[in-house]
């Protein structure tokens, strides 16, 4: 009974770790795509507010955001660092899941006599 409860607890925590790391990865990738779009949206609204026609404001905002992205592209190793950070997040998540799998295998492999003996020293 204790073995089954322990295994269930490990699997529940493993599931919560998977959900947590999936959420973090979705936020990271979403931010990479949505930040430029948000910049275009807000710049075009600001330029429209200043009196530019909407189409011209949108084209100008796209050009401004593209210029900022190009400035980031010219920085050495900038996008490589961003990519590596995302890959490190993914590998960290996989490593945590592997550790939970090892713990679950240890729980499955332990016999009831050895587990009760380890909890009650003589």
CNS distance restraints for C-alpha pairs under 8 A (distance, minus, plus):
assign (resid   1 and name CA) (resid   5 and name CA) 6.18 0.50 0.50
assign (resid   2 and name CA) (resid   6 and name CA) 5.96 0.50 0.50
assign (resid   3 and name CA) (resid   7 and name CA) 6.11 0.50 0.50
assign (resid   3 and name CA) (resid 107 and name CA) 6.59 0.50 0.50
assign (resid   3 and name CA) (resid 108 and name CA) 7.47 0.50 0.50
assign (resid   3 and name CA) (resid 112 and name CA) 7.71 0.50 0.50
assign (resid   4 and name CA) (resid   8 and name CA) 6.10 0.50 0.50
assign (resid   5 and name CA) (resid   9 and name CA) 6.13 0.50 0.50
assign (resid   6 and name CA) (resid  10 and name CA) 6.21 0.50 0.50
assign (resid   6 and name CA) (resid 107 and name CA) 7.37 0.50 0.50
assign (resid   7 and name CA) (resid  11 and name CA) 6.16 0.50 0.50
assign (resid   7 and name CA) (resid 104 and name CA) 5.94 0.50 0.50
assign (resid   7 and name CA) (resid 107 and name CA) 6.45 0.50 0.50
assign (resid   7 and name CA) (resid 108 and name CA) 7.46 0.50 0.50
assign (resid   8 and name CA) (resid  12 and name CA) 6.04 0.50 0.50
assign (resid   9 and name CA) (resid  13 and name CA) 6.20 0.50 0.50
assign (resid  10 and name CA) (resid  14 and name CA) 6.02 0.50 0.50
assign (resid  10 and name CA) (resid 100 and name CA) 6.73 0.50 0.50
assign (resid  10 and name CA) (resid 103 and name CA) 7.48 0.50 0.50
assign (resid  10 and name CA) (resid 104 and name CA) 6.48 0.50 0.50
assign (resid  11 and name CA) (resid  15 and name CA) 6.07 0.50 0.50
assign (resid  11 and name CA) (resid 100 and name CA) 7.57 0.50 0.50
assign (resid  11 and name CA) (resid 104 and name CA) 7.45 0.50 0.50
assign (resid  12 and name CA) (resid  16 and name CA) 6.30 0.50 0.50
assign (resid  13 and name CA) (resid  17 and name CA) 6.18 0.50 0.50
assign (resid  14 and name CA) (resid  18 and name CA) 6.24 0.50 0.50
assign (resid  14 and name CA) (resid  97 and name CA) 6.35 0.50 0.50
assign (resid  14 and name CA) (resid 100 and name CA) 6.03 0.50 0.50
assign (resid  15 and name CA) (resid  19 and name CA) 6.20 0.50 0.50
assign (resid  16 and name CA) (resid  20 and name CA) 6.02 0.50 0.50
assign (resid  17 and name CA) (resid  21 and name CA) 6.11 0.50 0.50
assign (resid  17 and name CA) (resid  93 and name CA) 7.65 0.50 0.50
assign (resid  17 and name CA) (resid  96 and name CA) 7.61 0.50 0.50
assign (resid  17 and name CA) (resid  97 and name CA) 7.39 0.50 0.50
assign (resid  18 and name CA) (resid  22 and name CA) 5.99 0.50 0.50
assign (resid  18 and name CA) (resid  93 and name CA) 7.19 0.50 0.50
assign (resid  18 and name CA) (resid  97 and name CA) 7.21 0.50 0.50
assign (resid  19 and name CA) (resid  23 and name CA) 6.04 0.50 0.50
assign (resid  20 and name CA) (resid  24 and name CA) 6.26 0.50 0.50
assign (resid  21 and name CA) (resid  25 and name CA) 6.12 0.50 0.50
assign (resid  21 and name CA) (resid  89 and name CA) 7.75 0.50 0.50
assign (resid  21 and name CA) (resid  90 and name CA) 7.64 0.50 0.50
assign (resid  21 and name CA) (resid  93 and name CA) 5.78 0.50 0.50
assign (resid  22 and name CA) (resid  26 and name CA) 6.12 0.50 0.50
assign (resid  23 and name CA) (resid  27 and name CA) 6.15 0.50 0.50
assign (resid  24 and name CA) (resid  28 and name CA) 6.11 0.50 0.50
assign (resid  25 and name CA) (resid  29 and name CA) 6.10 0.50 0.50
assign (resid  25 and name CA) (resid  86 and name CA) 7.39 0.50 0.50
assign (resid  25 and name CA) (resid  89 and name CA) 7.23 0.50 0.50
assign (resid  25 and name CA) (resid  90 and name CA) 7.32 0.50 0.50
assign (resid  26 and name CA) (resid  30 and name CA) 5.76 0.50 0.50
assign (resid  27 and name CA) (resid  31 and name CA) 5.92 0.50 0.50
assign (resid  28 and name CA) (resid  32 and name CA) 6.38 0.50 0.50
assign (resid  28 and name CA) (resid  86 and name CA) 7.33 0.50 0.50
assign (resid  29 and name CA) (resid  33 and name CA) 6.51 0.50 0.50
assign (resid  30 and name CA) (resid  34 and name CA) 5.75 0.50 0.50
assign (resid  31 and name CA) (resid  35 and name CA) 5.54 0.50 0.50
assign (resid  32 and name CA) (resid  36 and name CA) 7.59 0.50 0.50
assign (resid  33 and name CA) (resid  37 and name CA) 6.98 0.50 0.50
assign (resid  34 and name CA) (resid  38 and name CA) 5.91 0.50 0.50
assign (resid  35 and name CA) (resid  39 and name CA) 6.12 0.50 0.50
assign (resid  36 and name CA) (resid  40 and name CA) 6.21 0.50 0.50
assign (resid  36 and name CA) (resid  65 and name CA) 6.51 0.50 0.50
assign (resid  37 and name CA) (resid  41 and name CA) 6.15 0.50 0.50
assign (resid  38 and name CA) (resid  42 and name CA) 6.09 0.50 0.50
assign (resid  39 and name CA) (resid  43 and name CA) 5.88 0.50 0.50
assign (resid  39 and name CA) (resid  61 and name CA) 7.73 0.50 0.50
assign (resid  39 and name CA) (resid  65 and name CA) 6.68 0.50 0.50
assign (resid  40 and name CA) (resid  44 and name CA) 5.95 0.50 0.50
assign (resid  40 and name CA) (resid  58 and name CA) 7.10 0.50 0.50
assign (resid  40 and name CA) (resid  61 and name CA) 5.16 0.50 0.50
assign (resid  40 and name CA) (resid  62 and name CA) 5.67 0.50 0.50
assign (resid  40 and name CA) (resid  65 and name CA) 6.43 0.50 0.50
assign (resid  41 and name CA) (resid  45 and name CA) 6.23 0.50 0.50
assign (resid  41 and name CA) (resid  58 and name CA) 7.75 0.50 0.50
assign (resid  41 and name CA) (resid  61 and name CA) 7.72 0.50 0.50
assign (resid  42 and name CA) (resid  46 and name CA) 6.08 0.50 0.50
assign (resid  43 and name CA) (resid  47 and name CA) 6.04 0.50 0.50
assign (resid  43 and name CA) (resid  57 and name CA) 7.73 0.50 0.50
assign (resid  43 and name CA) (resid  58 and name CA) 7.79 0.50 0.50
assign (resid  43 and name CA) (resid  61 and name CA) 5.35 0.50 0.50
assign (resid  44 and name CA) (resid  48 and name CA) 5.97 0.50 0.50
assign (resid  44 and name CA) (resid  54 and name CA) 7.18 0.50 0.50
assign (resid  44 and name CA) (resid  57 and name CA) 4.85 0.50 0.50
assign (resid  44 and name CA) (resid  58 and name CA) 4.82 0.50 0.50
assign (resid  44 and name CA) (resid  60 and name CA) 7.39 0.50 0.50
assign (resid  44 and name CA) (resid  61 and name CA) 5.29 0.50 0.50
assign (resid  45 and name CA) (resid  49 and name CA) 6.07 0.50 0.50
assign (resid  45 and name CA) (resid  54 and name CA) 7.98 0.50 0.50
assign (resid  45 and name CA) (resid  57 and name CA) 7.51 0.50 0.50
assign (resid  46 and name CA) (resid  50 and name CA) 6.33 0.50 0.50
assign (resid  47 and name CA) (resid  51 and name CA) 6.61 0.50 0.50
assign (resid  47 and name CA) (resid  52 and name CA) 5.79 0.50 0.50
assign (resid  47 and name CA) (resid  57 and name CA) 5.35 0.50 0.50
assign (resid  47 and name CA) (resid  61 and name CA) 7.90 0.50 0.50
assign (resid  48 and name CA) (resid  52 and name CA) 4.84 0.50 0.50
assign (resid  48 and name CA) (resid  53 and name CA) 5.99 0.50 0.50
assign (resid  48 and name CA) (resid  54 and name CA) 5.59 0.50 0.50
assign (resid  48 and name CA) (resid  57 and name CA) 5.78 0.50 0.50
assign (resid  52 and name CA) (resid  56 and name CA) 6.44 0.50 0.50
assign (resid  52 and name CA) (resid  57 and name CA) 5.70 0.50 0.50
assign (resid  53 and name CA) (resid  57 and name CA) 5.98 0.50 0.50
assign (resid  54 and name CA) (resid  58 and name CA) 6.10 0.50 0.50
assign (resid  55 and name CA) (resid  59 and name CA) 6.28 0.50 0.50
assign (resid  56 and name CA) (resid  60 and name CA) 6.06 0.50 0.50
assign (resid  57 and name CA) (resid  61 and name CA) 6.01 0.50 0.50
assign (resid  58 and name CA) (resid  62 and name CA) 6.15 0.50 0.50
assign (resid  59 and name CA) (resid  63 and name CA) 6.26 0.50 0.50
assign (resid  60 and name CA) (resid  64 and name CA) 6.17 0.50 0.50
assign (resid  61 and name CA) (resid  65 and name CA) 6.18 0.50 0.50
assign (resid  62 and name CA) (resid  66 and name CA) 6.01 0.50 0.50
assign (resid  63 and name CA) (resid  67 and name CA) 6.07 0.50 0.50
assign (resid  64 and name CA) (resid  68 and name CA) 6.36 0.50 0.50
assign (resid  65 and name CA) (resid  69 and name CA) 6.20 0.50 0.50
assign (resid  66 and name CA) (resid  70 and name CA) 6.04 0.50 0.50
assign (resid  67 and name CA) (resid  71 and name CA) 6.12 0.50 0.50
assign (resid  68 and name CA) (resid  72 and name CA) 6.34 0.50 0.50
assign (resid  69 and name CA) (resid  73 and name CA) 6.17 0.50 0.50
assign (resid  70 and name CA) (resid  74 and name CA) 6.34 0.50 0.50
assign (resid  71 and name CA) (resid  75 and name CA) 6.82 0.50 0.50
assign (resid  72 and name CA) (resid  78 and name CA) 6.68 0.50 0.50
assign (resid  72 and name CA) (resid  79 and name CA) 7.66 0.50 0.50
assign (resid  73 and name CA) (resid  78 and name CA) 6.85 0.50 0.50
assign (resid  73 and name CA) (resid  79 and name CA) 6.83 0.50 0.50
assign (resid  77 and name CA) (resid  81 and name CA) 5.93 0.50 0.50
assign (resid  78 and name CA) (resid  82 and name CA) 6.46 0.50 0.50
assign (resid  79 and name CA) (resid  83 and name CA) 6.09 0.50 0.50
assign (resid  80 and name CA) (resid  84 and name CA) 5.99 0.50 0.50
assign (resid  81 and name CA) (resid  85 and name CA) 6.06 0.50 0.50
assign (resid  82 and name CA) (resid  86 and name CA) 6.52 0.50 0.50
assign (resid  83 and name CA) (resid  87 and name CA) 6.28 0.50 0.50
assign (resid  84 and name CA) (resid  88 and name CA) 5.99 0.50 0.50
assign (resid  85 and name CA) (resid  89 and name CA) 6.33 0.50 0.50
assign (resid  86 and name CA) (resid  90 and name CA) 6.42 0.50 0.50
assign (resid  87 and name CA) (resid  91 and name CA) 6.18 0.50 0.50
assign (resid  88 and name CA) (resid  92 and name CA) 5.94 0.50 0.50
assign (resid  89 and name CA) (resid  93 and name CA) 6.26 0.50 0.50
assign (resid  90 and name CA) (resid  94 and name CA) 6.33 0.50 0.50
assign (resid  91 and name CA) (resid  95 and name CA) 6.06 0.50 0.50
assign (resid  92 and name CA) (resid  96 and name CA) 6.26 0.50 0.50
assign (resid  93 and name CA) (resid  97 and name CA) 6.33 0.50 0.50
assign (resid  94 and name CA) (resid  98 and name CA) 6.17 0.50 0.50
assign (resid  95 and name CA) (resid  99 and name CA) 6.24 0.50 0.50
assign (resid  96 and name CA) (resid 100 and name CA) 6.36 0.50 0.50
assign (resid  97 and name CA) (resid 101 and name CA) 6.22 0.50 0.50
assign (resid  98 and name CA) (resid 102 and name CA) 6.25 0.50 0.50
assign (resid  99 and name CA) (resid 103 and name CA) 6.31 0.50 0.50
assign (resid 100 and name CA) (resid 104 and name CA) 6.14 0.50 0.50
assign (resid 101 and name CA) (resid 105 and name CA) 6.13 0.50 0.50
assign (resid 102 and name CA) (resid 106 and name CA) 6.19 0.50 0.50
assign (resid 103 and name CA) (resid 107 and name CA) 6.27 0.50 0.50
assign (resid 104 and name CA) (resid 108 and name CA) 6.16 0.50 0.50
assign (resid 105 and name CA) (resid 109 and name CA) 5.95 0.50 0.50
assign (resid 106 and name CA) (resid 110 and name CA) 6.06 0.50 0.50
assign (resid 110 and name CA) (resid 114 and name CA) 6.77 0.50 0.50
assign (resid 110 and name CA) (resid 115 and name CA) 6.58 0.50 0.50
assign (resid 111 and name CA) (resid 115 and name CA) 6.26 0.50 0.50
assign (resid 112 and name CA) (resid 116 and name CA) 6.08 0.50 0.50
assign (resid 113 and name CA) (resid 117 and name CA) 6.06 0.50 0.50
assign (resid 114 and name CA) (resid 118 and name CA) 6.06 0.50 0.50
assign (resid 115 and name CA) (resid 119 and name CA) 6.47 0.50 0.50
assign (resid 116 and name CA) (resid 120 and name CA) 6.35 0.50 0.50
assign (resid 117 and name CA) (resid 121 and name CA) 6.50 0.50 0.50
